[in-house]
Amino acid sequence: MDSDERDRILQLVEGGQLSANEAARLLDAMAASRRASERARARLVRVRVTDLQSGRQKASVSIPVGLVNVGLRLGARLAPQLSGSALETLLRHVQDGASGRLLEWQDLEEGERVELFVE
């Protein structure tokens, strides 16, 4: 929380425009919001592509959770099965704080397994 914001709330209390309880709720909400955004920034979404035949990893890409919306929407163009309600459900899980492997599919034409993890 920014000290200017905190000072402004305290000035409102001092001026009688906010009660101490209202100020406490505001300060708590601001602190919770900050913690949530810090957690979101610290989390990563990792996409791993593995060759089905050899089991070797072909690619591994990590992106911050904050960019996952754009990344998954771009990825949906490459993988049509990840679109519409499936994409929206996946995005909701990521935004709600889910972790671990969220998605796995096999592209038999390309001989690849694609996995999506939130770390």
C-alpha positions in Angstrom: 0.0 0.0 0.0 1.2 3.4 -0.9 2.0 5.7 2.1 0.1 8.6 0.3 -3.0 6.5 0.2 -2.7 5.6 3.9 -2.0 9.2 4.8 -5.1 10.3 2.8 -7.3 7.8 4.7 -5.9 9.0 8.0 -6.6 12.6 7.1 -10.2 11.7 6.3 -10.5 10.1 9.8 -9.0 13.2 11.4 -11.4 15.4 9.5 -14.4 13.3 10.6 -15.2 12.2 7.1 -14.5 8.5 7.9 -15.0 6.5 11.1 -12.1 4.5 12.5 -13.9 1.3 11.5 -14.4 2.5 8.0 -10.7 3.4 7.7 -9.7 0.1 9.1 -11.8 -1.7 6.5 -10.3 0.4 3.7 -6.8 -0.2 4.9 -7.4 -4.0 5.2 -8.9 -4.1 1.7 -6.0 -2.2 0.2 -3.5 -4.5 1.9 -5.3 -7.6 0.7 -5.5 -6.2 -2.8 -1.8 -5.6 -2.8 -1.0 -9.1 -1.5 -3.2 -10.6 -4.2 -1.5 -8.7 -6.9 1.9 -9.6 -5.6 1.0 -13.3 -5.5 -0.3 -13.1 -9.1 2.9 -11.4 -10.3 5.0 -14.1 -8.6 3.1 -17.0 -10.2 4.0 -18.4 -13.6 2.2 -20.4 -16.3 4.4 -23.0 -17.9 3.6 -24.7 -21.2 5.6 -27.9 -21.9 5.7 -29.7 -25.2 7.0 -33.3 -25.2 7.7 -35.7 -28.1 5.3 -38.7 -27.7 7.7 -41.1 -29.3 10.9 -40.3 -27.6 9.6 -38.7 -24.4 12.0 -35.8 -24.9 11.0 -32.3 -24.0 10.7 -30.2 -27.1 9.8 -26.9 -25.5 9.1 -25.3 -22.2 7.9 -21.7 -22.0 7.0 -19.8 -18.8 5.0 -16.6 -18.7 3.7 -14.5 -15.8 0.2 -15.2 -14.7 -0.6 -11.5 -15.5 0.0 -12.2 -19.2 -1.8 -15.6 -19.3 -5.0 -14.2 -20.8 -3.1 -12.9 -23.9 -0.9 -16.0 -24.1 -3.7 -18.5 -23.9 -5.9 -16.6 -26.4 -3.0 -16.7 -28.9 -2.4 -20.4 -28.1 -6.0 -21.1 -28.8 -5.4 -20.1 -32.5 -2.8 -22.9 -32.7 -4.9 -25.4 -30.8 -8.5 -25.1 -31.7 -9.6 -27.5 -29.0 -8.6 -24.8 -26.5 -11.2 -22.2 -27.4 -14.6 -21.0 -26.3 -15.9 -22.3 -23.0 -12.8 -24.5 -22.5 -10.6 -21.5 -22.7 -12.8 -19.4 -20.5 -12.9 -22.2 -17.8 -9.1 -22.5 -18.0 -8.6 -18.8 -17.6 -11.0 -18.7 -14.6 -9.1 -21.5 -12.9 -5.8 -19.6 -13.3 -7.2 -16.3 -12.1 -8.8 -18.1 -9.1 -5.4 -19.2 -8.0 -5.3 -22.8 -9.2 -1.9 -24.5 -9.3 -0.3 -27.6 -10.7 -1.1 -29.2 -14.0 -4.3 -27.7 -15.4 -4.3 -29.0 -18.9 -2.9 -31.9 -20.9 -3.6 -32.9 -24.5 -2.0 -35.0 -27.1 -1.6 -33.9 -30.7 -1.3 -37.2 -32.5 -0.7 -35.6 -35.9 2.3 -33.8 -34.6 3.3 -36.6 -32.1 3.3 -34.2 -29.2 1.9 -33.9 -25.7 1.2 -30.4 -24.5 0.9 -29.6 -20.8 0.0 -26.4 -19.0 1.1 -25.9 -15.4 0.6 -23.0 -13.0 3.6 -22.6 -10.6 
